[in-house]
């Protein structure tokens, strides 16, 4: 996998000093939700691109027991943070997961990572046989308002390194084209985490919240603010 230099030299950490650890408990809850509502009980969970490792740390606390947790991260700066969280059943590796040949887990987590990968088709092909189940969390940034206000897309590209912008339909179609079996999915309201991105964002959060119960697909397509949590195998 071609790894951008900004993830290796500290540039990404400089622009994102918390590595979004403040969102990790919420993300872990969403992962636990899709695991439990599909009656899964994995013995081994691996997260690719685990960042500062806090999602796995939270899942380790929530699930614990017999399950082992392994995180792979390519950034030396993030991996250093991860090491502080290691325990008997929680380990972290500074390595590109796609170079691993003899690994297999019950479940792989790809949480907010696909949009960062230049050739995500090849990436998804390479990891397909390395676990039975995969859980992906993908921001849905291809929506009507983002097409009108291009500054949103450009900021996501410049500040957090998003290279691709998805809708629910493009995510599902991509996975089907790669012969993944769709088991379950639901929207997650990332806008509700309370990050203050300015007046425009605060105003658009109003229809995101109140129109969603009336027509969730249409609301997401127009106003964004949601991601897709999807379970495949």
C-alpha positions in Angstrom: 0.0 0.0 0.0 1.3 3.4 -0.9 1.6 5.3 2.4 1.5 9.2 2.2 4.4 10.8 3.9 2.2 12.9 6.2 1.3 9.8 8.2 4.9 9.0 8.7 6.6 12.4 9.4 4.1 13.8 12.0 2.3 16.2 9.7 -1.0 14.5 10.2 -0.6 14.5 14.0 0.3 18.2 13.9 -3.0 19.0 12.1 -5.0 16.5 14.2 -3.3 16.5 17.6 -5.9 14.4 19.5 -6.2 11.9 16.7 -9.9 12.0 17.4 -9.6 10.0 20.6 -12.5 12.1 22.0 -14.8 10.4 19.5 -13.6 6.9 20.3 -16.1 5.9 23.0 -19.0 6.8 20.7 -17.5 4.9 17.8 -16.9 1.9 20.0 -20.6 2.0 21.1 -21.6 1.9 17.4 -19.3 -1.0 16.7 -20.7 -2.9 19.8 -24.2 -2.2 18.6 -23.8 -3.8 15.2 -21.9 -6.8 16.8 -24.7 -7.4 19.3 -27.6 -6.9 17.0 -26.1 -9.6 14.7 -25.4 -12.0 17.7 -21.7 -12.1 17.0 -19.2 -13.3 19.6 -15.7 -12.9 18.1 -12.6 -14.3 19.7 -10.2 -12.0 17.9 -10.7 -8.5 16.6 -8.2 -6.5 14.6 -8.4 -2.8 13.7 -6.6 -1.7 10.6 -5.4 1.9 10.9 -6.2 2.1 14.6 -4.7 5.6 15.1 -4.1 6.3 18.8 -5.7 2.9 19.7 -8.6 4.3 21.7 -11.4 2.6 19.8 -9.8 -0.8 20.5 -9.1 0.2 24.1 -12.8 1.1 24.6 -13.9 -2.2 23.0 -11.5 -4.1 25.2 -13.2 -2.6 28.2 -16.7 -3.2 26.9 -16.3 -6.7 25.5 -13.2 -8.0 27.3 -13.3 -11.6 28.4 -12.1 -14.2 25.9 -11.6 -11.8 23.0 -8.1 -10.6 21.9 -7.6 -7.2 20.3 -4.8 -6.3 17.8 -4.3 -2.9 16.2 -2.2 -2.1 13.1 -1.0 1.4 12.5 1.5 2.9 10.0 2.1 6.2 11.9 5.0 6.0 14.4 3.6 9.0 16.3 0.2 7.3 16.7 1.7 3.9 17.5 3.7 5.5 20.3 0.4 6.6 21.9 -1.0 3.1 21.4 1.8 1.4 23.3 0.7 3.1 26.5 -2.6 1.2 26.3 -1.3 -2.3 25.7 -2.3 -5.1 28.0 -2.4 -8.9 27.9 -5.3 -9.1 25.4 -4.6 -5.7 23.7 -1.6 -5.4 21.3 -0.5 -2.9 18.7 1.8 -3.3 15.7 3.6 -0.6 13.7 3.1 -2.2 10.4 1.1 -2.1 7.1 -1.5 -4.8 7.5 -1.6 -5.6 3.8 2.0 -6.9 4.0 0.9 -9.6 6.5 0.6 -13.0 4.9 -0.3 -15.5 7.6 -2.8 -13.7 9.8 -6.5 -14.4 10.2 -9.0 -12.8 12.6 -12.6 -13.4 13.4 -13.3 -9.7 12.7 -11.6 -6.8 11.0 -12.4 -3.2 11.8 -12.0 -0.5 9.2 -13.1 2.6 11.0 -12.9 5.9 9.1 -10.0 4.6 7.0 -11.3 3.8 3.5 -11.6 7.4 2.5 -7.9 7.9 3.2 -6.6 5.1 1.0 -5.6 6.0 -2.5 -6.5 2.6 -4.1 -9.1 1.4 -1.8 -10.3 -1.2 -4.3 -7.0 -3.1 -4.2 -6.9 -2.7 -0.4 -10.3 -4.2 0.1 -9.3 -7.1 -2.2 -6.1 -7.8 -0.2 -7.8 -8.0 3.2 -10.9 -9.9 2.1 -9.6 -13.4 3.1 -8.0 -12.3 6.4 -11.2 -12.5 8.5 -14.7 -13.8 8.4 -16.4 -10.6 9.2 -15.5 -6.9 8.5 -17.0 -3.8 10.1 -16.6 -0.6 8.1 -17.4 2.9 9.3 -17.4 5.4 6.4 -18.3 9.1 6.4 -20.9 9.9 3.8 -19.5 13.2 2.4 -21.1 13.0 -1.1 -24.3 15.0 -0.4 -26.1 17.9 -1.9 -24.9 20.7 0.4 -21.3 19.6 0.0 -21.6 19.9 -3.8 -22.8 23.5 -3.3 -20.3 24.5 -0.6 -17.0 23.1 -2.0 -15.1 24.4 1.0 -16.4 21.5 3.0 -14.8 18.9 0.6 -11.6 20.9 0.3 -11.2 21.2 4.1 -11.7 17.5 4.5 -9.0 16.9 1.9 -6.6 19.4 3.3 -7.0 18.9 7.0 -7.9 15.2 7.6 -6.7 13.6 4.4 -9.9 12.4 2.8 -9.3 11.4 -0.8 -12.7 9.9 -1.6 -16.3 11.0 -0.9 -19.0 8.4 -0.5 -22.8 8.0 -0.4 -24.6 5.0 1.1 -25.3 3.7 -2.4 -21.7 3.9 -3.6 -20.4 2.2 -0.5 -22.8 -0.7 -0.9 -22.2 -1.0 -4.6 -18.5 -1.0 -4.2 -18.6 -3.8 -1.7 -20.9 -5.9 -3.8 -18.6 -5.4 -6.8 -15.8 -6.8 -4.7 -18.0 -9.9 -3.7 -18.5 -8.9 -0.1 -21.8 -10.1 1.4 -23.7 -7.2 3.0 -25.1 -8.4 6.4 -26.3 -5.3 8.1 -25.8 -1.5 8.1 -27.1 1.7 9.7 -26.5 5.4 9.7 -24.5 6.9 12.6 -25.0 10.6 13.4 -21.5 12.0 13.6 -22.8 15.6 13.7 -24.2 14.9 17.1 -20.7 14.6 18.7 -20.8 18.3 19.2 -17.8 19.5 17.3 -18.2 23.2 16.5 -17.3 23.9 12.9 -18.9 27.3 12.7 -22.3 28.9 12.2 -23.1 27.2 8.9 -22.6 23.8 10.4 -24.7 24.6 13.5 -27.5 25.7 11.2 -27.4 22.6 9.0 -27.5 20.4 12.1 -31.1 21.5 12.6 -32.5 19.7 9.5 -30.0 16.9 10.0 -31.7 16.2 13.4 -35.3 16.9 12.8 -35.8 15.8 9.2 -34.0 12.5 9.7 -37.0 10.7 11.4 -39.2 11.6 8.5 -36.9 10.4 5.7 -33.5 9.3 6.8 -32.1 8.5 3.3 -33.2 11.8 1.8 -31.9 13.8 4.8 -28.5 12.2 4.6 -28.3 12.7 0.8 -29.1 16.4 1.1 -27.6 17.6 4.4 -24.9 15.0 5.3 -23.6 14.7 8.8 -23.9 11.0 9.0 -21.6 8.0 8.4 -22.4 4.4 7.5 -21.7 1.5 9.8 -21.7 -1.7 7.8 -21.1 -5.3 8.5 -19.9 -7.6 5.7 -18.3 -10.9 5.2 
